[in-house]
Each structure stands twice: as C-alpha cells, then as structure tokens.
Amino acid sequence: MTRLGDLERAVMDVLWDGASGDTEGGATVREVADALAARELAYTTVMTVLDRLAGKGMVEREREGRAWRYRAAATREAHIAQLMLDALDLGGSRDAALVRFARSVTGTEADVLRAALNAQAGRATGPGRQPTDPVDATREPTPVDKSPDR
C-alpha cells in the first residue's frame, strides 16, 4: 500500500470527504483545487497529484466531457487498515506488535476491536466458511451480524 505525502493526503481527504459534499460522485481537478483553495495550489499541481494518485491505484477516473472525474479507489478506512497490515509486515514479531498496539488503545477502541474480532470469529465458523476466509472489516454490520447468536 502506498504511503501518501502531505499534498496527496490532502487531495485524498477531499475525495473521501466529498468535494461539495458528494463522497460517491468524485470530483474534477477544478473541484479539488477549489476545495484546497487555502493552499493556493496551481490547477496543474492538483492535476499532477491526481494523475500520480491514479498511477498508484489510489484513485479511479472517468471522462466527463472534456474533464476527468476522480474517485477514491478505496475508502479511507480500507486504506488505513491496509497501512496497519503493511506495518505488521515490516518485520519483527507480529504478535508483539499487536499486543503493544492493543495496550495503547482506549477502552472504547478496545471495545470496538473486541466486537470486530467476535464478529469475525462468528462469521469465520459459519456455514460454508473456512476459518481463513477473508472478512471485510470495512463494511457496516448487517442485521444478521447483530443477532445475539452471532
């Protein structure tokens, strides 16, 4: 997963948060530049950053008239989760890193992690699933996931 520089992250934040409030529809270079007006960036700078993000697979683009409309290829949460997984692959003991991480979270964050792990354990052993099946931790739980027997 690609780590983002300061300007790349600012551009991705515009796409994730939605230029003009539209998180699904993406944004044109002009809309991103307008959203970042406080930085006083040239239009071509924003265009170059978006082109590079497209080359890295961080954004997808489609033609809209004479302009491109850019959309984030993954959610902010999926990107952050992948960065965390990549950090675990840097070497050393994954177990020790996970324990140290778990000790550093707040009580509320620990509750969120506990609920996610319990939900994953329930889905991993459900009908037709193998314990190693991947689980999409970025999606919202469905009513089935929230049932007491899960």
WOPEVEN-V646774 format. One record per residue. N is the residue number from 0. SS is DSSP state (a for helix, b for strand, c for the rest). NEAR is the number of other ideal C-beta (glycine too) atoms within 12 Angstrom. Layout:
n=N ss=SS near=NEAR
n=N ss=SS near=NEAR
This chain:
n=0 ss=c near=20
n=1 ss=c near=21
n=2 ss=c near=17
n=3 ss=c near=26
n=4 ss=c near=15
n=5 ss=a near=14
n=6 ss=a near=23
n=7 ss=a near=30
n=8 ss=a near=24
n=9 ss=a near=27
n=10 ss=a near=39
n=11 ss=a near=41
n=12 ss=a near=24
n=13 ss=a near=40
n=14 ss=a near=43
n=15 ss=a near=32
n=16 ss=a near=24
n=17 ss=c near=22
n=18 ss=a near=33
n=19 ss=a near=18
n=20 ss=a near=12
n=21 ss=c near=18
n=22 ss=c near=19
n=23 ss=c near=16
n=24 ss=c near=18
n=25 ss=c near=32
n=26 ss=b near=37
n=27 ss=b near=30
n=28 ss=a near=35
n=29 ss=a near=26
n=30 ss=a near=31
n=31 ss=a near=43
n=32 ss=a near=30
n=33 ss=a near=19
n=34 ss=a near=28
n=35 ss=c near=31
n=36 ss=a near=17
n=37 ss=a near=10
n=38 ss=a near=19
n=39 ss=c near=11
n=40 ss=c near=25
n=41 ss=c near=15
n=42 ss=a near=20
n=43 ss=a near=13
n=44 ss=a near=21
n=45 ss=a near=34
n=46 ss=a near=24
n=47 ss=a near=20
n=48 ss=a near=34
n=49 ss=a near=41
n=50 ss=a near=21
n=51 ss=a near=23
n=52 ss=a near=37
n=53 ss=a near=28
n=54 ss=a near=16
n=55 ss=c near=23
n=56 ss=c near=16
n=57 ss=c near=33
n=58 ss=b near=33
n=59 ss=b near=20
n=60 ss=b near=27
n=61 ss=b near=16
n=62 ss=b near=11
n=63 ss=b near=17
n=64 ss=c near=9
n=65 ss=c near=9
n=66 ss=b near=20
n=67 ss=b near=25
n=68 ss=b near=27
n=69 ss=b near=38
n=70 ss=b near=31
n=71 ss=b near=37
n=72 ss=c near=24
n=73 ss=c near=25
n=74 ss=c near=23
n=75 ss=a near=23
n=76 ss=a near=19
n=77 ss=a near=21
n=78 ss=a near=30
n=79 ss=a near=21
n=80 ss=a near=22
n=81 ss=a near=24
n=82 ss=a near=20
n=83 ss=a near=20
n=84 ss=a near=19
n=85 ss=a near=17
n=86 ss=a near=19
n=87 ss=a near=21
n=88 ss=c near=13
n=89 ss=c near=13
n=90 ss=c near=10
n=91 ss=c near=13
n=92 ss=c near=11
n=93 ss=a near=17
n=94 ss=a near=11
n=95 ss=a near=13
n=96 ss=a near=20
n=97 ss=a near=19
n=98 ss=a near=14
n=99 ss=a near=15
n=100 ss=a near=18
n=101 ss=a near=18
n=102 ss=a near=14
n=103 ss=a near=13
n=104 ss=c near=16
n=105 ss=c near=11
n=106 ss=a near=12
n=107 ss=a near=10
n=108 ss=a near=15
n=109 ss=a near=16
n=110 ss=a near=13
n=111 ss=a near=18
n=112 ss=a near=22
n=113 ss=a near=16
n=114 ss=a near=19
n=115 ss=a near=24
n=116 ss=a near=18
n=117 ss=a near=20
n=118 ss=a near=26
n=119 ss=a near=25
n=120 ss=a near=18
n=121 ss=a near=23
n=122 ss=a near=28
n=123 ss=a near=19
n=124 ss=c near=17
n=125 ss=c near=19
n=126 ss=c near=9
n=127 ss=c near=8
n=128 ss=c near=15
n=129 ss=c near=12
n=130 ss=c near=13
n=131 ss=c near=10
n=132 ss=c near=15
n=133 ss=c near=15
n=134 ss=c near=24
n=135 ss=c near=19
n=136 ss=c near=24
n=137 ss=c near=17
n=138 ss=c near=17
n=139 ss=c near=14
n=140 ss=c near=21
n=141 ss=c near=12
n=142 ss=c near=9
n=143 ss=c near=14
n=144 ss=c near=23
n=145 ss=c near=14
n=146 ss=c near=13
n=147 ss=c near=9
n=148 ss=c near=8
n=149 ss=c near=19
